[in-house]
Structures are given as structure tokens and as C-alpha cells.
Amino acid sequence: MTDFKDIELETPSPKAYDRRKFIESAGKGIIAATVAGDLLTSGTANAQSTNSGGSGPGPMSAAVKVEVPSQHAKSEGEQPAVPSILPKEKRVGYAIVGLGELTLGQIMKAFGECKNSKPVALVSGDAAKAQKVAQQYGISPKNIYNYQNFDNIKNNPEIDAVYIVLPNAMHEEFVIRAAKAGKHVLCEKPMTVSSKSAERMIDACKKAGKKLMVAYRIQYEPNNKQIKDFTRQQKYGKVKVITSTNVQNIGDPNQWRLKKALSGGGSLPDIGLYDINTNRYLLGEEPYMVSASTYTTPNDPRFKEVEEAVMFQMFFPSGAIANNTCSYGAHNSKHYRCYADNGGWFGMDPAFDYQGLMPEAEHAEGKVKNKMQPKLSEQNQFALEIDHFSECVIENKTPYTPGEEGLQDQKIMEAIYESARTGKPVQLERIEKIDAFRGTPPKEG
């Protein structure tokens, strides 16, 4: 069992790590290689950049749209619109901090589908890897940084924003350093390892006058938005119960995700966070109470420091109850379902994946049960969230998932760990406002 509140004391400052020695010790353990790999992300986009010498991102009105007639009849359904795309020189420039599996497998290729964002710099502890990635994506060698000279990004007008993709315990340091360097910040989830840390990150960005967004990609994905609309509009009645499961069988016990000092916890902050945040997103409400228990298989070498599984309930002001499960010890399965009081349920299976999401619904009409798969066209989830942040930078708007959204999830996770530790329900601040911590909704289409 992990007590999330203890992380603040147990996690040394990332500056205390000798990163070069840590990363170069890969031969002594997978964790070094994993951290070296996962330390990749960068961002470059700033509408109100204080740097001199750069043209900076241009207004959204500068977007170029090409009109082409559709070959299909109206009976074939609505076809995807031709996108409006900013000229390359007007797009928000990102420095990606951390070149791990998520960055190289998803984020870098997502920039190819972005309409107003571009990668312009890389930050990594592995110079050779960074050079290869720079060649692949046409990034200038002069825009490669490491963790020691990261602060020099302040002198690079091509960089407007930073995308932090590092182990959780390192988020705070690099968010604060990026803000001090005059860059806007997009940070991977979980936001950090404690609510106090999240508060410091928010304060640093506000002090610097820079935007901070947490990369909750589910909240920008069209099919999940459709499920949210079903919930909010009570398409099948009022949602009374949500069940949500996110489980996967994690691998090598030496990876950083299983080291409490770097991850802040086990399955809960990594994949249970999807249950928490999606529950909140669908309902628009904040839980006023949680109840939880944890389980770890005895003598499993993977779980010496962090929990294997968490089962938890969230109670909402409307009366809705969410039953959630997350685990690092079961075969991959990701799904959720909303049960309403007027003859219907709806949800997603699979859910939370990068692609292949499948909405599902059932509605009773007399003797007939209608089962549906109301799937919308898929879009790259990372491109959607990156472009939303760029729009907020260009148009000076509050991101839909700002730092405050991440802070709320940190508070909820701390309450879940406390409940599991004490065996009692834990009360949270009662918040009646809908979408209390969200900013400007993402544009549709």
C-alpha cells in the first residue's frame, strides 16, 4: 500500500540526481535505460513570447484552407472537413523534453497531424539518440539540449512552448525551469507526485505569466466527447452508476514506474488516473467522498515499493457513484460504462487506448433492445491536445485542462490512498460547480 502524502518527503529533488551517471548506468539495470528513454519531450509555441528575434506564432486567422468538392452523395454521411492549417512559420514551436517510448511512439509522429504546432527542439540525456531523432524530424542540431543546459532555451526564439514527458517526480523541476525560461508548458499526466508539488507548478507558471496545461488526451478525443454529451444531456436518463476498469500486466521490476521516488505510486497514478479523470469529465462533477482498498500479490518482485491494484469508489453530488479498478497485474483491458435510469447504458470498450476506441450503447424500447456502436471518425489524440494548447497560446485562452485540473486529481489520489490506508471513506471538499477546474473548451471540427 502506498501513502501518496508521504511522497513529498520521500522524493528527493530531481536536481539531486546525477542524471548523467544515472542514465549511463543502463547496463546495471533497466531503470536507467527506461529513464533515459522516457526523458523525451519538448515544446515550442508562444503567442506572447518575450524572446526577441523570432516572428512567433501567428493569429489563427492566418490559417490556410483549401476547398475541394466531395465525391460522395449526402446519403454517404457527413465527410471529414478539409482542415485549416497555419503556415509552418506561424505554428507554435515546441521543445520536447524526454525521448522515451511515449515520445517516440506517439508524440513525435502526432506533430505530423498537427494544424498549428511543430517540433523545433529536443531535450534528452542521451545525445546520440537526440541527434538521430533530430535527423528524423528535421530539427536543427543547434536545438538539441540536455538536462544541464536546459535553461538555455530561454535564448531560443524558435521555442514557444515545452512539452514535458519525463518520470512523474521530475515534472515539477522542469515545469518550473521552463516557466522561468519564458516558455508555456504542456505537461504529461499525472501532473506530478503530490498536491503540494502541483501547487508549486501552478504558482510558478502564473508568476511567469505562462500557460500550463496537463495532457489529458481523453478530454480532447471526439468519441469520448460524445459519451460526455450523452451523460450531460441525459440521452438515456440520468447516469446513476459508472464502472471503469484500466488494467495491464506491467513488465520488468526495475523500470522507473515501479520506483516510488520517481513515480509517486503504482497503478493508481499511472493508469487509475484515467478512471478518475474520465469519471470527472463525463459527469462534470467533483467527488465529495472516496472509498478505497489496495492489493499487492505477496512476494511479487515488481511491487516492492508500489501497489499492484486499487479498487475505489467515487461519490458525486448528483448521486452518481463510480466503481473503479486499476491494476498492474492483469491482462490489458480498458473500458468504462455509464448506467442511466431511463432504459439505457453507454460507454467505451476499448477505452483509454491511443487508437481503436469503440463507443457502445444499449437502449430499451418496449420489447426491443437496440445495441449500437455510435463511432465517430478517429483523430490523433495527441495532435488534438497539442493543437488545443497551441490555440490557447495564440489566442491567449485558458487551456481546457489547466494545472488546476491536474491538481484536483492529485488531491483525489491522495484521498484514495488515505482511504486504503485507514480502511475508512475519506471526505473531500464539496464542490457544486460543473467543470469547476476546466478552461476554454476545445474547438470542434
BELJO-V157106 format. One record per helix or strand of 3 or more residues. SS is the DSSP state (H for helix, E for strand). FROM is the first residue (numbers start at 1). LEN is the number of residues. If there is no record, write none. Layout:
# BELJO-V157106
SS|FROM|LEN  SS|FROM|LEN
This chain:
# BELJO-V157106
H|4|7  H|14|3  H|19|10  H|30|9  E|40|4  H|60|3  H|74|3  H|88|3  E|92|6  H|101|13  E|117|7  H|127|11  H|141|3  H|150|6  E|161|4  H|168|13  E|184|4  H|195|14  E|212|3  H|217|4  H|222|11  E|239|11  H|256|3  H|260|4  H|267|17  E|287|9  H|301|3  E|309|8  E|321|7  E|329|12  E|344|6  E|359|7  E|368|5  H|381|15  H|403|20
